[in-house]
């Protein structure tokens, strides 16, 4: 999901009688402990609504002697044993949970109808923007229900001439292997790509000869959080990986990822002979990535070094001219000129003309700007090319032989597309795109073509081509994607600005059918993220369209602090000690929904994934009275130990440093969902379901397992009050979200809809 980043990046007709069930229908499932019975009540009547209920859960061992100790504090951690994914106890816990949850989700009377319609909505032709590489065009295409998109190659832009270039559906029989990244050599003769297994962030890289279609013998393993970049002469490939340390490079491993190292692989040689480009032995949590310069034979190497997920990095430079343009041995540290050696801003390489480099940066510019720097003398004295404005400069590309800059600005969470002169930075053309998101863009510094894709909440994508030689820069439709039996004119999207707790105005999109009757208090899906400098995009989710069309629901998407909606200042307002602002923003979105008459708390379903999973879990515990259903996907839920697993240490820049900073520790302890499970003063907790996956090596499933164990233990102590279900479902051969097969996506979305619809007793509208 586009909202579940958390790495360095670097996203949802029974009959004419409607839905009918007997007024009281009880079913009993046996859980793992045979002596313990789980009572599940699914109740509904046409005259009144009764929620889904679960009474009693299997009891599992609590280690009352286990504590997380820091800064003189001892915090109980009774389910730490669930951190071991391979222990028999953990396996038994997962098996017991799935035995409770799956039958409940599968018994929804509208499940088959919803699955059929969601499959129908998903079954549309999906295109990616074409890219010109060498003398060919390449684009991704899925005719509808393939598990993975296929990359096609064509001499022109006509589908009749297109042929399959690479088909990731052939990587595995079950469709769970995906192409996680790829790159072409500058002349288009070589293609390198990564294959991820079962949704893991780990991938193995391969190299393909484009003309012959044959794989080269090269195979590069243990790669994670890395791009791939060919050298200018096609003799090798730059990449980064983690060392052989005894840990398993699979999605099930929870070992911390440390000592990221940059390498140069000479094509045709063994990976063991790869040349070290940069390593950071004194800084095990640093991560590095290399890019090669353009327009000068790839003479320059730029190294970006990060220690977290915030927008701060080091910027080092190496002149390959000193090596005769080739790398044959380890690059000594003294050969790197440290242009920027403080973690204070981000510098994204755009292009260069000789030693004059253009960077997209937030240095002294929270809303970002474009600068140029002449690094010829090893100095870093930037000049503005496109100064900072009141709107966020989201991205910058160079095109038309380096003469044009293609810019995307974000104005109150809505994109604008503009073209400027690269020579003097002056505006040349603004391309009207309406209320939409530029979800993809493809051009090259030496190309006179620009392709861009626009998404809305109801349209899955429209791709346009612009001839940059045309002075009018007229967009020409290339492909339009449509959902079956969906008319965009039947829906309305609007944006409101509501006050948060401290008075800050928060933007929120509200989408629904035009003829929706608000007097009936329609169900609302409230989706949030709020972190890691990531703005939730305007995008089309088939499950959300189904929710609006057939559940007659409303979709609400606020732009919470912690994201990048209004630049770096907006991000910092939701970081570390300011994290409560994010929760307050989301809580006040729900308050706006109720106070403005859109709906009521018993009709609000909140959703979030990854960092958004933390969001919905924390808000559920802080304001349980505001929500009916809580849907938590791959959430970060143990905030005192998150940094100890996989890449979690990189998130400390956003969440805080619990081991090193006492103030951070106390703040995290206050809102950590796992450590704040308690019954409300009155009423009960909302219906809750966690979705997680066994190959999620971004946010390990241990977070969800421990949290649900706490919730169910509480429910067993308060069976008379806590009857709303508190459940979890763990999928296999799945990861954090990227590359998830279409079939699995449909199943997961139907399960999520089943949970919400049963608990809120929703009816189907044709």
C-alpha positions in Angstrom: 0.0 0.0 0.0 1.2 3.4 -0.8 0.7 4.4 2.8 2.9 1.7 4.2 6.5 2.9 3.6 8.5 2.7 6.8 11.7 1.9 4.9 14.0 4.4 3.3 12.4 5.5 0.4 12.2 5.3 0.6 0.1 3.4 -0.8 -8.3 -1.1 0.0 -26.0 -8.6 -5.2 -27.3 -11.2 -2.9 -31.0 -10.9 -3.7 -33.5 -8.2 -4.1 -34.3 -8.6 -0.4 -30.9 -7.1 0.5 -28.9 -8.6 3.4 -31.1 -10.6 5.8 -30.2 -12.7 8.7 -32.2 -14.2 11.5 -32.6 -11.8 14.4 -30.2 -13.9 16.6 -27.8 -16.4 15.1 -25.2 -17.9 17.4 -22.3 -20.1 16.3 -19.6 -21.6 18.5 -16.0 -22.2 17.3 -13.4 -24.3 19.0 -10.1 -22.5 19.6 -6.7 -23.9 20.1 -7.3 -24.8 23.8 -9.9 -27.5 23.4 -11.3 -26.7 26.9 -12.0 -23.1 25.9 -15.0 -22.2 23.8 -15.4 -19.1 21.8 -18.9 -17.7 21.4 -19.4 -15.7 18.3 -22.7 -13.8 17.8 -23.6 -12.4 14.4 -26.8 -10.6 14.8 -29.0 -8.4 12.6 -32.6 -7.7 12.0 -34.5 -5.5 9.6 -36.0 -3.5 12.5 -32.8 -2.9 14.4 -29.0 -3.5 14.4 -27.0 -5.6 16.7 -23.2 -5.8 16.3 -21.0 -8.8 15.8 -19.9 -10.2 19.2 -17.2 -12.5 20.4 -17.2 -13.7 24.0 -14.1 -15.4 25.3 -10.7 -16.1 23.7 -8.1 -18.9 24.1 -5.8 -18.2 27.1 -2.1 -18.2 26.3 0.9 -18.0 28.6 1.8 -14.6 30.1 5.3 -14.1 31.3 4.8 -11.9 34.2 8.5 -11.8 34.9 9.4 -10.3 31.6 10.0 -6.5 31.4 11.4 -3.9 29.0 13.9 -2.0 31.2 15.2 1.4 30.3 16.0 4.6 32.2 15.2 3.0 35.6 11.8 1.9 34.4 10.5 -1.6 34.2 7.6 -2.0 31.7 5.8 -5.4 31.6 6.3 -7.3 28.4 4.3 -10.5 29.0 4.1 -11.7 25.4 7.8 -11.3 24.3 7.8 -14.9 23.5 5.7 -14.1 20.5 8.7 -12.3 19.0 10.1 -15.7 17.9 8.3 -16.6 14.7 9.6 -20.2 14.7 8.7 -21.3 18.2 6.0 -23.9 18.6 4.1 -21.6 21.0 4.0 -18.8 18.4 2.8 -21.2 15.7 0.1 -22.5 18.1 -1.0 -18.9 18.8 -1.3 -18.1 15.1 -3.1 -21.3 14.3 -5.6 -20.6 17.1 -6.2 -17.1 16.0 -6.8 -18.0 12.4 -9.2 -20.7 13.5 -11.3 -18.1 15.2 -11.1 -15.3 12.6 -11.3 -17.1 9.2 -14.6 -18.8 9.8 -16.1 -15.6 11.1 -15.0 -13.6 8.0 -16.0 -16.4 5.6 -19.6 -16.7 7.0 -20.7 -13.2 5.8 -23.8 -13.8 3.8 -22.7 -11.2 1.2 -19.1 -12.5 0.9 -19.6 -14.2 -2.4 -21.4 -11.3 -3.9 -18.8 -8.8 -2.6 -16.0 -11.0 -3.9 -17.6 -11.3 -7.3 -18.1 -7.5 -7.6 -14.6 -6.7 -6.3 -13.1 -9.1 -8.8 -15.1 -7.4 -11.5 -13.9 -4.0 -10.4 -10.3 -5.2 -10.3 -10.6 -6.8 -13.7 -9.7 -3.8 -15.8 -6.7 -3.1 -18.1 -3.9 -1.4 -16.1 -1.0 0.5 -17.8 2.1 2.1 -16.5 3.7 5.1 -18.2 5.9 4.1 -21.2 9.6 4.7 -20.9 11.9 5.1 -23.9 15.1 3.0 -23.4 17.5 2.7 -26.3 15.3 2.5 -29.4 12.4 0.8 -27.7 9.5 1.7 -25.4 8.7 -0.3 -22.3 5.7 -0.3 -20.1 4.0 -2.4 -17.4 0.6 -3.9 -18.3 -1.9 -6.1 -16.4 -5.0 -7.1 -18.4 -6.9 -7.4 -15.2 -6.4 -10.3 -12.9 -2.8 -11.3 -13.4 -1.1 -11.5 -10.0 1.8 -9.4 -11.2 2.0 -6.8 -14.0 3.9 -7.8 -17.2 6.6 -5.6 -18.8 6.1 -5.1 -22.5 8.4 -3.9 -25.2 7.4 -2.1 -28.4 9.1 -0.2 -31.2 6.3 2.4 -31.1 3.4 3.2 -28.9 1.0 0.8 -30.6 -0.1 -2.3 -28.6 -0.4 -4.3 -31.8 3.4 -4.3 -32.0 4.0 -4.9 -28.2 5.6 -8.1 -27.1 6.3 -9.5 -23.6 9.7 -8.4 -22.3 9.6 -10.0 -18.9 6.8 -11.7 -17.1 7.1 -11.8 -13.3 4.1 -14.2 -13.1 6.6 -16.9 -14.2 8.9 -16.2 -11.2 6.7 -18.5 -9.0 3.7 -20.8 -9.4 1.6 -19.0 -6.8 2.3 -15.4 -8.0 3.9 -14.3 -4.7 7.3 -13.5 -6.3 7.5 -10.0 -7.8 9.9 -7.7 -9.6 10.8 -5.3 -6.8 13.1 -2.9 -8.8 14.6 -2.6 -12.2 16.9 -0.4 -14.3 18.2 -0.2 -17.9 21.7 0.7 -19.0 21.9 4.1 -20.6 22.0 2.7 -24.1 19.2 0.2 -23.4 21.2 -2.9 -24.1 21.2 -4.3 -20.5 18.4 -4.7 -18.0 18.9 -5.5 -14.3 16.0 -6.4 -12.0 15.3 -7.7 -8.5 13.1 -10.6 -7.6 11.5 -10.6 -4.2 10.0 -13.8 -2.7 6.8 -13.9 -0.8 6.6 -10.1 -0.3 9.9 -9.8 1.5 12.1 -6.7 1.2 15.0 -8.9 0.4 15.7 -9.5 -3.3 18.1 -11.2 -5.6 19.3 -9.2 -8.7 19.7 -10.6 -12.2 21.0 -9.1 -15.5 19.4 -9.6 -18.9 20.8 -9.0 -22.3 18.0 -7.1 -24.0 18.8 -8.0 -27.6 19.0 -11.7 -27.1 16.6 -11.9 -24.1 19.1 -14.2 -22.4 20.0 -14.0 -18.7 23.6 -13.4 -17.9 25.1 -15.8 -15.3 25.4 -12.9 -12.7 23.3 -13.4 -9.6 23.5 -10.9 -6.7 22.0 -11.8 -3.3 21.3 -10.3 0.1 20.1 -7.0 -1.4 17.7 -4.9 0.6 16.8 -1.2 0.4 18.9 -0.6 -2.7 18.5 0.6 -6.2 20.5 -0.8 -9.2 22.6 1.4 -11.5 24.7 0.5 -14.4 28.1 2.2 -15.1 28.2 4.3 -18.2 30.3 1.7 -20.1 28.0 -1.2 -19.1 30.9 -3.0 -17.5 29.3 -3.2 -14.1 26.5 -2.5 -11.7 26.3 -0.4 -8.5 24.1 -1.7 -5.7 24.0 -2.0 -1.9 23.5 -5.0 0.4 23.8 -6.3 3.9 26.8 -8.6 4.8 26.7 -12.3 5.5 26.1 -12.3 9.2 24.5 -15.6 9.8 21.0 -14.2 9.6 18.6 -15.5 7.0 17.8 -13.3 4.1 14.1 -14.1 4.1 10.9 -12.4 5.0 10.6 -14.4 8.2 13.8 -13.2 9.8 13.4 -10.5 12.5 17.2 -9.9 12.8 18.2 -6.2 12.8 19.6 -5.1 9.4 23.0 -3.4 10.0 26.2 -2.5 8.1 24.6 -1.6 4.8 27.5 -1.5 2.2 27.7 -0.2 -1.3 29.3 -2.3 -4.0 30.3 -2.4 -7.6 29.7 -5.6 -9.4 31.8 -6.3 -12.5 29.6 -8.2 -15.0 30.7 -11.7 -15.5 32.5 -12.0 -12.2 31.4 -13.7 -9.0 29.6 -11.6 -6.4 32.4 -12.5 -4.0 34.7 -10.4 -6.1 32.5 -7.3 -6.0 34.4 -4.1 -5.2 33.5 -2.1 -2.1 32.5 1.4 -3.0 31.6 2.7 0.5 31.1 1.1 3.9 30.4 2.6 7.3 32.0 0.2 9.9 31.7 2.8 12.7 28.0 3.5 11.9 26.1 0.1 11.7 22.7 1.8 11.1 23.8 4.0 8.2 22.5 3.2 4.7 24.1 4.2 1.5 23.1 4.5 -2.1 25.2 5.4 -5.2 24.0 7.2 -8.4 26.1 8.0 -11.4 26.1 11.3 -13.2 24.5 11.9 -16.5 25.6 13.9 -19.6 29.3 13.4 -18.9 30.0 9.7 -19.5 29.1 8.8 -15.9 32.3 10.3 -14.6 30.9 11.3 -11.2 29.6 9.1 -8.4 27.3 10.6 -5.8 26.8 8.8 -2.5 23.8 9.5 -0.3 24.0 8.3 3.3 21.0 8.1 5.6 20.8 7.1 9.2 17.0 7.1 9.5 13.8 7.9 7.5 13.8 11.6 8.0 14.7 14.0 5.1 18.4 14.3 6.1 21.4 12.8 4.5 25.1 13.1 3.8 26.3 13.8 0.3 29.6 12.6 -0.9 31.3 12.8 -4.3 33.9 10.7 -6.1 35.5 11.7 -9.4 36.0 8.5 -11.4 38.3 10.4 -13.7 41.0 9.7 -11.0 40.5 5.9 -11.8 40.6 6.3 -15.5 36.8 6.1 -15.5 36.8 2.4 -14.2 36.6 0.8 -10.8 38.9 -2.1 -10.3 39.5 -2.1 -6.6 38.0 -0.8 -3.3 37.4 3.0 -3.4 39.4 4.4 -0.4 37.5 6.7 1.9 39.9 9.5 1.1 38.7 9.5 -2.5 35.2 10.6 -1.4 34.8 14.4 -1.1 32.3 15.0 1.6 30.3 17.8 0.1 27.7 17.7 2.9 28.8 16.0 6.1 26.0 16.8 8.4 22.5 15.3 8.7 20.6 18.5 8.2 18.8 18.3 4.8 18.0 16.1 1.8 19.7 16.5 -1.6 18.1 14.5 -4.4 20.2 14.5 -7.6 18.4 15.8 -10.7 21.0 16.3 -13.4 24.4 17.8 -14.1 26.1 19.8 -16.8 29.8 19.0 -16.2 30.6 19.8 -12.7 27.4 21.9 -12.2 24.9 19.7 -10.4 21.2 20.3 -9.8 19.6 19.1 -6.6 16.0 19.0 -5.3 16.5 19.9 -1.6 14.8 21.1 1.6 17.9 22.8 2.8 16.6 26.1 4.4 13.4 25.4 2.4 10.7 23.4 4.2 8.6 23.5 1.1 11.6 22.4 -1.1 13.4 24.1 -3.9 15.8 23.4 -6.8 19.4 24.5 -6.4 22.6 24.2 -8.5 26.1 23.7 -7.2 29.5 23.7 -9.0 31.3 20.9 -7.2 34.5 21.2 -9.4 36.6 22.4 -6.5 35.1 20.2 -3.9 33.0 23.1 -2.5 29.3 23.2 -1.9 28.0 26.7 -2.5 24.4 26.4 -3.8 22.4 28.9 -5.8 18.7 28.8 -6.2 17.3 27.8 -9.6 13.7 27.4 -8.5 13.3 29.1 -5.2 11.0 27.9 -2.4 7.4 29.0 -2.7 4.3 28.7 -0.5 3.5 25.4 -2.2 5.5 22.1 -1.8 7.8 21.3 -4.7 7.1 17.6 -4.8 9.4 16.4 -7.7 11.7 17.6 -10.4 12.7 16.0 -13.7 14.9 17.1 -16.6 13.9 16.6 -20.3 14.4 17.9 -23.8 18.2 17.6 -24.0 18.4 19.2 -20.6 16.6 22.3 -21.7 13.4 21.9 -19.7 12.5 21.2 -16.1 9.2 19.3 -15.4 8.0 20.1 -11.9 5.2 18.8 -9.8 3.8 21.0 -7.0 1.4 20.0 -4.3 -1.2 22.6 -3.5 -3.3 21.6 -0.5 -2.7 17.9 -1.3 -3.6 18.4 -5.0 -0.9 18.2 -7.7 -0.1 20.8 -10.3 2.2 20.1 -13.3 4.4 22.9 -14.6 7.3 23.2 -17.1 10.2 25.6 -16.5 13.3 26.5 -18.5 16.4 24.7 -17.1 18.6 27.6 -18.2 17.0 30.4 -16.1 14.3 28.6 -14.1 11.5 30.7 -15.6 7.9 29.3 -16.0 7.2 28.1 -19.6 3.8 26.3 -19.2 1.4 25.1 -16.6 -0.5 21.9 -17.7 -4.0 21.7 -16.4 -4.7 18.4 -14.7 -7.7 19.1 -12.4 -8.2 17.6 -9.0 -5.9 14.6 -9.4 -2.6 13.0 -8.5 0.4 12.7 -10.8 0.9 9.1 -9.8 3.5 8.3 -12.4 5.8 10.4 -14.7 8.3 9.2 -17.3 10.8 11.3 -19.3 14.6 11.4 -19.7 17.1 14.2 -19.9 17.7 13.5 -23.6 14.0 12.9 -24.5 11.4 15.2 -26.0 8.5 13.1 -24.7 6.8 13.4 -21.4 4.3 10.8 -20.2 2.3 11.3 -17.0 -0.5 9.4 -15.3 -3.3 11.1 -13.4 -5.4 9.3 -10.7 -8.6 10.3 -8.9 -10.5 8.6 -6.2 -12.8 7.0 -8.7 -10.6 6.9 -11.9 -7.8 4.3 -11.7 -5.6 6.2 -14.1 -5.4 8.2 -17.4 -2.0 8.5 -19.2 -1.1 11.4 -21.4 1.8 12.1 -23.7 3.2 15.5 -24.3 5.5 16.4 -27.2 8.0 18.7 -25.7 8.9 20.1 -29.1 5.3 21.5 -29.3 5.3 25.1 -28.0 1.8 24.6 -26.7 2.8 21.4 -24.8 -0.6 19.9 -25.6 -1.4 16.7 -23.7 -2.6 13.8 -25.9 -4.4 10.9 -24.4 -2.5 7.6 -24.6 -4.5 5.3 -22.3 -7.6 5.7 -20.1 -8.4 3.1 -17.5 -12.0 2.5 -16.4 -13.8 0.5 -13.8 -16.6 -1.7 -15.0 -20.1 -0.1 -14.4 -18.6 2.9 -12.7 -19.5 6.4 -13.9 -17.3 9.1 -12.4 -20.1 11.6 -12.6 -22.1 9.6 -10.1 -19.5 10.5 -7.4 -18.4 13.7 -5.7 -15.0 14.5 -4.2 -14.6 17.6 -2.0 -12.0 18.9 0.4 -12.6 20.4 3.8 -10.4 21.9 6.4 -11.2 21.1 10.0 -9.5 22.3 13.3 -7.4 19.8 15.2 -7.1 20.0 19.0 -4.6 22.9 18.9 -6.5 24.7 16.2 -4.3 23.7 13.3 -6.4 23.4 10.1 -6.2 19.8 8.7 -7.1 19.1 5.1 -9.4 16.2 4.4 -10.9 14.7 1.2 -14.5 13.4 1.4 -15.8 11.2 -1.4 -19.2 9.6 -1.8 -22.0 9.0 -4.3 -23.8 12.2 -5.4 -27.2 11.0 -4.3 -26.2 9.7 -0.9 -28.8 10.2 1.8 -26.9 11.6 4.8 -30.1 11.5 7.0 -29.5 7.7 7.2 -26.1 8.2 8.8 -24.1 6.3 6.1 -21.1 4.2 7.1 -17.8 6.1 6.9 -14.3 4.7 6.1 -11.7 7.0 7.7 -8.2 6.3 6.4 -5.0 7.9 7.8 -1.2 7.6 7.9 0.6 10.7 9.3 4.3 10.0 9.3 7.7 9.6 7.7 7.3 12.6 5.5 4.7 10.7 3.3 1.6 12.4 2.0 -1.4 10.1 1.3 -2.1 10.3 -2.5 -5.3 10.8 -4.4 -5.7 7.3 -5.7 -8.4 4.9 -6.8 -8.9 1.8 -4.6 -11.4 -0.7 -6.0 -12.4 -1.8 -2.5 -13.2 1.9 -1.6 -15.3 2.2 -4.8 -17.2 -0.9 -3.8 -17.7 0.6 -0.3 -19.1 3.8 -1.8 -21.2 2.2 -4.4 -22.6 -0.9 -2.8 -22.3 -0.2 1.0 -23.4 3.4 0.3 -20.5 4.5 2.3 -18.4 7.7 2.6 -14.6 7.7 2.2 -12.6 10.3 4.2 -8.8 10.9 3.9 -7.2 13.5 6.1 -3.7 14.9 5.5 -2.3 14.4 9.0 0.7 16.1 10.5 3.8 13.9 10.3 3.3 13.5 6.5 4.6 15.8 3.8 1.4 17.5 2.8 2.8 20.9 3.7 6.6 20.2 3.5 9.1 19.5 6.2 7.6 21.7 8.9 4.4 19.6 8.6 6.5 16.5 8.9 8.3 17.7 12.0 5.0 18.7 13.7 4.2 15.0 13.9 7.6 13.6 14.8 9.0 12.1 18.1 7.7 14.3 21.0 5.1 15.8 18.7 3.5 12.4 17.7 0.4 13.1 19.8 -0.5 15.8 17.2 -1.0 13.0 14.6 -3.4 11.2 16.9 -5.2 14.4 17.7 -5.6 15.3 14.0 -7.1 11.9 13.3 -9.4 12.0 16.3 -10.7 15.4 15.3 -11.3 14.1 11.8 -13.8 11.7 13.4 -15.2 14.5 15.5 -15.7 16.6 12.4 -17.5 13.7 10.7 -19.9 13.4 13.6 -20.4 17.1 14.4 -20.9 18.1 10.8 -23.7 15.5 10.4 -22.0 13.2 8.0 -22.4 10.2 10.3 -22.2 8.9 13.9 -19.5 7.1 15.9 -21.3 3.7 15.6 -20.9 4.0 11.8 -17.2 5.0 11.6 -14.6 2.5 10.4 -11.0 3.5 10.7 -8.3 2.0 8.6 -4.5 2.3 8.6 -1.5 0.4 7.5 2.1 0.2 8.8 2.6 3.6 10.6 -1.1 4.0 9.9 -1.7 0.8 11.9 0.0 2.5 14.9 -2.3 5.5 14.2 -5.6 3.6 14.3 -4.6 1.4 17.3 -3.5 4.4 19.4 -6.6 6.3 18.5 -8.8 3.3 19.4 -7.3 3.2 22.9 -7.4 7.0 23.4 -11.0 7.5 22.1 -12.8 4.2 21.9 -16.1 6.0 21.9 -15.5 7.5 18.5 -15.2 4.4 16.4 -17.2 1.3 15.6 -14.6 -0.7 13.6 -10.8 -0.6 13.7 -8.8 -2.1 10.8 -5.1 -2.3 11.5 -2.8 -3.6 8.7 0.8 -4.6 9.4 0.9 -2.0 12.3 3.9 -0.8 14.4 2.4 -1.5 17.9 5.3 -2.1 20.4 6.9 1.3 20.6 9.5 0.4 23.1 11.1 -2.4 21.1 10.3 -1.5 17.4 13.9 -0.5 16.8 15.3 -4.0 17.6 13.9 -5.8 14.6 14.8 -5.7 10.9 14.9 -2.1 9.7 13.1 -0.7 12.8 16.2 1.2 13.9 15.7 3.6 10.9 12.3 4.6 12.2 13.8 6.2 15.4 14.2 9.4 13.5 10.4 9.7 13.3 9.4 7.9 16.5 12.2 8.6 18.9 15.2 6.8 20.5 13.7 4.8 23.4 17.1 3.3 24.6 19.1 6.5 24.3 16.7 9.3 25.2 14.6 9.2 28.4 12.2 11.8 27.3 11.6 9.8 24.1 11.1 6.7 26.1 8.5 8.3 28.3 6.6 9.7 25.3 6.6 6.4 23.5 5.4 4.6 26.6 2.5 7.0 26.9 1.0 6.0 23.5 2.5 2.6 22.6 -0.6 0.5 21.8 0.9 -2.7 23.3 1.5 -1.0 26.6 -1.7 0.9 26.9 -4.4 -1.8 26.6 -7.1 -1.1 29.2 -10.8 -1.0 29.4 -12.5 2.4 28.9 -14.1 4.1 31.8 -17.4 3.2 30.3 -18.5 1.1 27.4 -16.0 -1.1 25.6 -13.3 -1.1 22.9 -14.5 -1.0 19.3 -14.4 -4.1 17.1 -10.8 -4.6 16.1 -9.0 -6.7 13.5 -5.3 -6.9 12.7 -4.1 -8.1 9.3 -0.5 -9.2 9.2 1.8 -11.5 7.1 4.5 -14.0 7.9 7.0 -12.6 5.4 6.6 -9.0 6.5 10.3 -8.1 7.2 9.5 -4.4 7.3 7.1 -4.4 10.2 7.4 -7.9 11.7 4.1 -9.6 12.6 5.3 -9.8 16.2 3.8 -6.4 16.7 0.3 -7.5 15.8 0.6 -10.8 17.6 1.7 -9.2 20.9 -1.0 -6.5 20.7 -3.8 -8.8 20.0 -2.7 -11.1 22.8 -3.0 -8.2 25.2 -6.4 -7.2 23.8 -7.8 -10.8 24.2 -6.4 -11.2 27.7 -8.2 -8.0 28.6 -11.4 -9.2 27.0 -11.3 -12.5 28.9 -11.1 -10.5 32.1 -14.1 -8.4 31.1 -16.4 -10.8 29.3 -19.5 -9.0 30.5 -18.4 -5.8 28.9 -16.0 -6.5 26.0 -18.1 -8.4 23.5 -16.9 -6.5 20.4 -14.5 -8.8 18.6 -10.7 -8.4 18.9 -9.2 -10.5 16.2 -6.2 -11.1 14.0 -5.5 -12.8 10.7 -2.0 -13.8 9.6 -1.5 -14.5 5.9 1.3 -16.7 4.5 3.7 -16.0 1.7 2.9 -12.3 2.0 4.9 -9.3 3.1 4.4 -5.6 4.0 2.4 -5.0 0.9 4.6 -4.4 -2.1 4.3 -7.0 -4.8 1.3 -8.6 -3.2 -0.5 -10.8 -5.8 -3.9 -9.6 -7.2 -5.6 -12.7 -5.9 -4.4 -12.1 -2.3 -5.3 -8.4 -2.5 -8.9 -9.3 -3.4 -9.2 -11.9 -0.6 -7.8 -9.5 2.0 -10.0 -6.7 0.9 -13.1 -8.9 1.0 -12.2 -10.1 4.5 -11.8 -6.5 5.7 -15.1 -5.6 4.2 -16.7 -8.7 5.8 -15.6 -7.7 9.2 -16.8 -4.1 9.0 -20.1 -5.0 7.2 -21.0 -7.7 9.7 -20.3 -5.6 12.7 -22.2 -2.6 11.4 -24.9 -4.8 9.7 -24.5 -3.1 6.4 -26.8 -3.8 3.5 -26.0 -4.2 -0.2 -27.2 -1.5 -2.6 -27.3 -2.5 -6.3 
